[in-house]
């Protein structure tokens, strides 16, 4: 295994730790605030989407530019990524998969507290505000 492979494994391990810590925090959040876990899941899914778009459109000017490009830069990792079957193991695909899983859990955890249209508005508001903050400010 060469050094690039070790760096890629380190990046994957970072992602796994991130998901585990996030799951612990969200579980505490749901117990503390009684049923609003779906909002936290939507916020995290939006951060995953902002990460994917930043990697795809602004990698060279983003906070990710100093990280291992074989894992983080979609233009490079599309050819260099590890594969399990046809699934590519790189940052873009891991964040995409995480976003889908988080949205699926948000659907499962959702319990209506307001009229449905208020909850749809809240979903959109939390998604768009979170996405904009991360994509336009934090990841630049």
ROSE-4610 file (N, C-alpha, C; in Angstrom, 1 decimal, always signed):
// ROSE-4610
residu = [X/X/X/X/X/X/X/X/X/X/X/X/X/X/X/X/X/X/X/X/X/X/X/X/X/X/X/X/X/X/X/X/X/X/X/X/X/X/X/X/X/X/X/X/X/X/X/X/X/X/X/X/X/X/X/X/X/X/X/X/X/X/X/X/X/X/X/X/X/X/X/X/X/X/X/X/X/X/X/X/X/X/X/X/X/X/X/X/X/X/X/X/X/X/X/X/X/X/X/X/X/X/X/X/X/X/X/X/X/X/X/X/X/X/X/X/X/X/X/X/X/X/X/X/X/X/X/X/X/X/X/X/X/X/X/X/X/X/X/X/X/X/X/X/X/X/X/X/X/X/X/X/X/X/X/X/X/X/X/X/X/X/X/X/X/X/X/X/X/X/X/X/X/X/X/X/X/X/X/X/X/X/X/X/X/X/X/X/X/X/X/X/X/X/X/X/X/X/X/X/X/X/X/X/X/X/X/X/X/X/X/X/X/X/X/X/X/X/X/X/X/X/X/X/X/X/X/X/X/X/X/X/X/X/X/X/X/X/X/X/X/X/X/X/X/X/X/X/X/X/X/X/X/X/X/X/X/X/X/X/X/X/X/X/X/X/X/X/X/X/X/X/X/X/X/X/X/X/X/X/X/X/X/X/X/X/X/X/X/X/X/X/X/X/X/X/X/X/X/X/X/X/X/X/X/X/X/X/X/X/X/X/X/X/X/X/X/X/X/X/X/X/X/X/X/X/X/X/X/X/X/X/X/X/X/X/X/X/X/X/X/X/X/X/X/X/X/X/X/X/X/X/X/X/X/X/X/X/X/X/X/X/X/X/X/X/X/X/X/X/X/X/X/X/X/X/X/X/X/X/X/X/X/X/X/X/X/X/X/X/X/X/X/X/X/X/X/X/X/X/X/X/X/X/X/X/X/X/X/X/X/X/X/X/X/X/X/X/X/X]
num = [1/1/1/2/2/2/3/3/3/4/4/4/5/5/5/6/6/6/7/7/7/8/8/8/9/9/9/10/10/10/11/11/11/12/12/12/13/13/13/14/14/14/15/15/15/16/16/16/17/17/17/18/18/18/19/19/19/20/20/20/21/21/21/22/22/22/23/23/23/24/24/24/25/25/25/26/26/26/27/27/27/28/28/28/29/29/29/30/30/30/31/31/31/32/32/32/33/33/33/34/34/34/35/35/35/36/36/36/37/37/37/38/38/38/39/39/39/40/40/40/41/41/41/42/42/42/43/43/43/44/44/44/45/45/45/46/46/46/47/47/47/48/48/48/49/49/49/50/50/50/51/51/51/52/52/52/53/53/53/54/54/54/55/55/55/56/56/56/57/57/57/58/58/58/59/59/59/60/60/60/61/61/61/62/62/62/63/63/63/64/64/64/65/65/65/66/66/66/67/67/67/68/68/68/69/69/69/70/70/70/71/71/71/72/72/72/73/73/73/74/74/74/75/75/75/76/76/76/77/77/77/78/78/78/79/79/79/80/80/80/81/81/81/82/82/82/83/83/83/84/84/84/85/85/85/86/86/86/87/87/87/88/88/88/89/89/89/90/90/90/91/91/91/92/92/92/93/93/93/94/94/94/95/95/95/96/96/96/97/97/97/98/98/98/99/99/99/100/100/100/101/101/101/102/102/102/103/103/103/104/104/104/105/105/105/106/106/106/107/107/107/108/108/108/109/109/109/110/110/110/111/111/111/112/112/112/113/113/113/114/114/114/115/115/115/116/116/116/117/117/117/118/118/118/119/119/119/120/120/120/121/121/121/122/122/122/123/123/123/124/124/124/125/125/125/126/126/126/127/127/127/128/128/128/129/129/129/130/130/130/131/131/131/132/132/132/133/133/133/134/134/134/135/135/135/136/136/136/137/137/137/138/138/138/139/139/139/140/140/140]
x = [+0.9/+0.0/+0.9/+0.7/+1.5/+0.9/+1.7/+1.3/-0.1/-0.4/-1.7/-2.8/-2.6/-3.7/-3.9/-2.8/-2.9/-3.6/-3.3/-4.0/-5.5/-5.8/-7.2/-7.9/-7.3/-7.9/-8.0/-7.1/-7.2/-8.4/-8.7/-9.8/-11.1/-11.1/-12.3/-12.6/-11.5/-11.7/-12.2/-11.7/-12.2/-13.7/-14.2/-15.6/-16.4/-15.9/-16.6/-16.7/-15.6/-15.7/-16.7/-16.7/-17.6/-19.1/-19.4/-20.8/-21.1/-20.2/-20.5/-20.7/-19.9/-20.1/-21.4/-21.7/-22.9/-24.1/-24.1/-25.2/-25.4/-24.3/-24.4/-25.1/-24.6/-25.1/-26.6/-27.0/-28.4/-29.3/-28.8/-29.6/-29.8/-28.8/-28.9/-29.9/-29.8/-30.6/-32.1/-32.4/-33.8/-34.3/-33.5/-33.9/-34.2/-33.3/-33.4/-34.6/-34.8/-35.8/-37.1/-37.2/-38.4/-39.0/-38.3/-38.9/-38.6/-37.6/-37.2/-36.0/-35.7/-34.5/-34.5/-35.7/-35.7/-35.1/-35.2/-34.7/-33.1/-32.6/-31.1/-30.6/-31.4/-31.0/-31.1/-32.1/-32.2/-31.0/-30.6/-29.5/-28.2/-28.0/-26.8/-26.8/-28.0/-28.0/-27.7/-28.2/-27.9/-26.4/-25.7/-24.3/-23.5/-24.0/-23.5/-23.6/-24.8/-25.0/-24.1/-23.9/-23.0/-21.6/-21.2/-19.9/-19.7/-20.7/-20.6/-20.5/-21.3/-21.3/-20.0/-19.5/-18.2/-17.1/-17.0/-16.0/-16.1/-17.3/-17.5/-17.2/-17.6/-17.6/-16.5/-16.0/-15.0/-13.9/-13.5/-12.5/-11.2/-10.7/-9.4/-9.4/-10.6/-10.6/-11.3/-11.5/-12.3/-11.4/-12.0/-11.2/-10.7/-11.1/-10.7/-9.5/-9.0/-7.9/-6.6/-6.4/-5.1/-5.2/-6.4/-6.6/-6.2/-6.1/-5.7/-6.6/-6.1/-7.0/-7.4/-6.7/-7.2/-8.4/-8.7/-10.0/-11.0/-10.5/-11.4/-11.8/-10.9/-11.2/-11.9/-13.2/-13.9/-13.3/-12.6/-12.0/-10.8/-10.1/-9.0/-9.6/-10.4/-10.9/-11.8/-12.3/-13.2/-12.4/-11.1/-10.2/-9.4/-9.2/-8.3/-9.0/-10.3/-11.0/-11.0/-10.9/-11.2/-12.6/-12.8/-14.1/-14.5/-15.7/-16.3/-17.4/-17.1/-18.0/-18.0/-19.1/-19.2/-19.2/-19.2/-19.3/-18.0/-17.8/-16.5/-16.5/-15.3/-15.1/-14.2/-14.9/-14.2/-15.2/-14.7/-15.4/-16.8/-16.9/-18.1/-19.2/-18.8/-19.8/-20.1/-19.2/-19.5/-20.5/-20.3/-21.2/-22.6/-22.6/-23.9/-24.6/-23.9/-24.6/-25.1/-24.2/-24.6/-25.9/-25.9/-27.1/-28.3/-28.3/-29.4/-29.9/-28.9/-29.2/-29.9/-29.3/-29.8/-31.2/-31.5/-32.9/-33.8/-33.4/-34.2/-34.6/-33.6/-33.8/-34.7/-34.6/-35.5/-36.9/-37.1/-38.5/-39.0/-38.2/-38.6/-38.9/-38.1/-38.2/-39.2/-39.7/-40.6/-41.9/-42.3/-43.6/-44.2/-45.4/-46.0/-46.3/-45.8/-46.1/-47.0/-47.0/-47.8/-48.6/-49.3/-49.9/-48.8/-49.1/-48.1/-47.3/-48.0/-47.4/-46.4/-46.6/-45.6/-44.4/-44.6/-43.4/-42.6/-43.3/-42.6/-41.8/-42.4/-41.7/-40.4/-40.6/-39.5/-38.4/-38.8/-37.8/-37.0/-37.7/-37.0/-36.2/-36.7/-35.9/-34.6/-34.7/-33.5/-32.5/-33.0/-32.2/-31.4/-32.2/-31.6/-30.7/-31.1/-30.2/-28.9/-29.0/-27.8/-26.9/-27.5/-26.7/-26.0/-26.7/-26.1/-25.0/-25.2/-24.1/-22.9/-23.0/-21.9/-21.2/-22.1/-21.5/-20.9/-21.6/-21.1/-20.1/-20.1/-19.2/-18.2/-18.6/-17.8/-16.8/-17.3/-16.4/-15.6/-15.7/-14.9/-13.6]
y = [-1.2/+0.0/+1.2/+2.1/+3.3/+4.4/+5.6/+6.6/+7.2/+7.3/+7.8/+7.0/+5.7/+4.8/+4.9/+5.2/+5.4/+6.7/+7.7/+9.0/+8.8/+8.1/+7.9/+7.1/+6.1/+5.4/+6.3/+7.2/+8.2/+9.1/+9.5/+10.3/+9.6/+8.3/+7.5/+7.3/+7.1/+6.9/+8.2/+9.4/+10.7/+10.8/+10.4/+10.4/+9.5/+8.3/+7.4/+8.0/+8.5/+9.2/+10.3/+11.1/+12.2/+11.8/+10.7/+10.2/+9.6/+9.0/+8.4/+9.5/+10.5/+11.6/+12.3/+12.6/+13.2/+12.4/+11.1/+10.3/+10.4/+10.4/+10.6/+11.9/+13.0/+14.3/+14.4/+13.9/+13.9/+13.1/+12.0/+11.2/+12.0/+12.7/+13.5/+14.7/+15.3/+16.4/+16.0/+14.8/+14.3/+14.0/+13.5/+13.2/+14.5/+15.5/+16.8/+17.6/+17.6/+18.5/+17.8/+16.5/+15.8/+15.7/+15.2/+14.9/+15.8/+16.7/+17.5/+17.0/+15.7/+15.1/+15.3/+15.3/+15.4/+16.7/+17.8/+19.1/+19.0/+18.4/+18.2/+17.3/+16.3/+15.5/+16.2/+17.1/+17.9/+18.9/+19.5/+20.4/+19.7/+18.5/+17.7/+17.3/+16.9/+16.5/+17.7/+18.9/+20.1/+20.4/+20.2/+20.4/+19.4/+18.2/+17.2/+17.7/+18.2/+18.7/+19.9/+20.8/+22.0/+21.5/+20.5/+19.9/+19.3/+18.6/+18.0/+19.1/+20.1/+21.2/+22.0/+22.2/+22.9/+22.1/+20.8/+19.9/+19.9/+19.9/+19.8/+21.2/+22.3/+23.6/+24.5/+24.4/+25.3/+24.7/+23.5/+22.8/+23.6/+24.2/+24.9/+26.2/+26.7/+27.9/+27.6/+26.4/+26.0/+25.6/+25.4/+24.9/+23.5/+22.8/+21.4/+21.3/+22.4/+22.4/+21.8/+21.9/+21.3/+19.9/+19.3/+17.9/+17.0/+15.7/+14.8/+14.8/+15.3/+15.4/+14.1/+13.0/+11.7/+11.2/+11.8/+11.5/+12.7/+13.9/+15.1/+15.8/+15.8/+16.5/+15.5/+15.8/+14.9/+14.7/+15.8/+15.7/+14.7/+14.5/+13.6/+12.2/+12.3/+11.0/+10.2/+10.8/+10.0/+8.9/+9.1/+8.1/+7.3/+7.9/+7.3/+6.7/+6.8/+6.3/+4.8/+4.4/+3.0/+2.6/+1.4/+1.0/-0.3/-0.4/-1.6/-1.9/-2.9/-3.1/-1.9/-1.3/-0.1/+1.2/+1.1/+2.2/+2.8/+4.1/+4.8/+5.3/+5.1/+5.6/+6.8/+7.9/+9.2/+10.2/+11.4/+12.3/+12.6/+12.9/+13.3/+12.2/+11.0/+9.9/+9.5/+9.6/+9.4/+10.4/+11.7/+12.7/+12.6/+12.2/+11.9/+10.8/+9.7/+8.6/+9.0/+9.8/+10.2/+11.1/+12.0/+12.9/+12.1/+11.1/+10.2/+9.5/+8.9/+8.2/+9.2/+10.4/+11.4/+11.8/+12.0/+12.3/+11.2/+10.0/+8.8/+8.7/+8.9/+8.9/+10.1/+11.2/+12.4/+12.0/+11.3/+10.9/+9.9/+9.0/+8.1/+8.8/+9.7/+10.4/+11.6/+11.9/+13.1/+12.8/+13.7/+13.7/+15.1/+15.2/+16.5/+17.2/+18.5/+19.3/+20.5/+20.8/+21.9/+21.4/+22.3/+21.9/+21.5/+20.6/+20.1/+21.1/+22.2/+23.2/+24.0/+24.1/+24.8/+24.0/+22.6/+21.8/+21.7/+21.8/+21.9/+23.2/+24.3/+25.5/+25.4/+24.8/+24.7/+23.8/+22.7/+21.9/+22.7/+23.5/+24.3/+25.4/+26.0/+27.1/+26.6/+25.5/+25.0/+24.5/+23.8/+23.3/+24.5/+25.5/+26.6/+27.5/+27.8/+28.6/+27.9/+26.7/+25.9/+25.7/+25.4/+25.2/+26.5/+27.6/+28.9/+29.3/+29.1/+29.5/+28.6/+27.3/+26.5/+26.6/+26.7/+26.8/+28.2/+29.2/+30.6/+31.1/+30.7/+31.3/+30.3/+29.3/+28.4/+27.6/+27.1/+26.3/+27.1/+28.4/+29.2/+29.6]
z = [+0.0/+0.0/+0.0/-1.0/-1.0/-0.1/-0.1/+0.8/+0.5/-0.8/-1.3/-0.7/-0.7/-0.2/+1.3/+2.0/+3.5/+3.8/+3.0/+3.1/+2.8/+1.8/+1.5/+2.6/+3.2/+4.3/+5.5/+5.7/+6.8/+6.6/+5.3/+5.0/+5.3/+4.9/+5.1/+6.6/+7.3/+8.8/+9.4/+8.9/+9.4/+9.2/+8.0/+7.7/+8.6/+8.9/+9.8/+11.2/+11.7/+13.0/+13.0/+12.0/+11.9/+12.0/+11.2/+11.2/+12.6/+13.3/+14.6/+15.6/+15.6/+16.6/+16.3/+15.0/+14.6/+15.1/+14.9/+15.4/+16.9/+17.7/+19.1/+19.5/+18.8/+19.1/+18.8/+17.6/+17.2/+18.1/+18.6/+19.6/+20.8/+21.3/+22.5/+22.2/+21.0/+20.6/+20.6/+20.1/+20.1/+21.5/+22.4/+23.7/+24.4/+24.2/+24.9/+24.5/+23.1/+22.6/+22.2/+22.4/+22.2/+20.8/+19.9/+18.6/+17.4/+17.6/+16.5/+15.8/+16.0/+15.4/+13.9/+13.2/+11.8/+11.3/+12.1/+11.7/+11.7/+12.7/+12.7/+11.6/+11.2/+10.1/+8.8/+8.6/+7.4/+7.3/+8.5/+8.5/+8.1/+8.6/+8.3/+6.8/+6.3/+4.9/+4.0/+4.4/+3.7/+3.7/+4.8/+4.9/+4.0/+3.9/+3.0/+1.5/+1.2/-0.2/-0.5/+0.5/+0.3/+0.1/+0.8/+0.7/-0.7/-1.2/-2.6/-3.6/-3.5/-4.5/-4.4/-3.2/-3.1/-3.7/-3.4/-4.0/-5.5/-6.1/-7.5/-8.2/-7.6/-8.3/-7.9/-6.7/-6.1/-5.4/-5.7/-5.0/-4.8/-5.9/-5.9/-5.0/-4.6/-3.8/-2.4/-2.1/-0.9/+0.2/+1.4/+2.5/+2.3/+1.3/+1.1/+0.2/-0.3/-1.4/-0.9/+0.4/+1.0/+1.4/+1.2/+1.6/+0.4/+0.7/-0.3/-1.6/-2.7/-3.9/-4.5/-4.2/-4.7/-4.0/-2.8/-2.1/-2.2/-2.1/-2.0/-3.3/-4.3/-5.5/-6.5/-6.8/-7.7/-9.1/-9.5/-10.9/-10.9/-9.7/-9.6/-9.1/-8.1/-7.5/-8.4/-9.4/-10.3/-11.0/-11.2/-11.8/-10.7/-9.6/-8.6/-7.4/-7.3/-6.1/-5.9/-4.7/-4.4/-4.8/-5.1/-5.5/-4.7/-4.4/-3.9/-4.9/-5.7/-6.9/-7.8/-8.0/-8.8/-8.0/-6.6/-5.8/-5.6/-5.9/-5.6/-4.2/-3.6/-2.2/-2.3/-2.4/-2.4/-1.6/-1.4/-0.5/-1.1/-2.4/-3.0/-2.9/-3.2/-3.1/-1.6/-0.7/+0.7/+1.2/+0.8/+1.3/+0.6/-0.6/-1.3/-0.6/-0.3/+0.4/+1.8/+2.5/+3.8/+3.7/+2.7/+2.5/+2.3/+1.5/+1.3/+2.5/+3.3/+4.5/+5.5/+5.7/+6.6/+6.2/+5.0/+4.5/+4.8/+4.6/+4.8/+6.3/+7.2/+8.6/+9.0/+8.3/+8.6/+8.3/+7.3/+6.9/+8.0/+8.5/+9.5/+10.8/+11.2/+12.5/+12.5/+11.3/+11.2/+11.9/+12.8/+13.4/+13.3/+12.7/+12.5/+13.8/+13.8/+15.0/+14.6/+13.3/+12.7/+11.6/+10.9/+9.6/+8.7/+7.7/+6.8/+6.1/+5.7/+4.9/+5.7/+7.0/+7.9/+8.0/+8.1/+8.2/+6.9/+5.8/+4.5/+4.4/+4.9/+4.9/+5.8/+7.0/+7.9/+7.2/+6.6/+5.9/+4.9/+4.0/+3.0/+3.6/+4.7/+5.3/+5.9/+6.7/+7.3/+6.3/+5.2/+4.1/+3.4/+3.0/+2.2/+3.0/+4.3/+5.1/+5.4/+5.8/+6.1/+4.9/+3.8/+2.5/+2.2/+2.2/+1.8/+2.8/+4.0/+5.0/+4.7/+4.6/+4.4/+3.0/+2.0/+0.6/+0.3/+0.8/+0.4/+1.4/+2.7/+3.7/+4.3/+4.9/+5.6/+4.8/+3.7/+2.8/+1.8/+1.8/+0.8/+1.4]
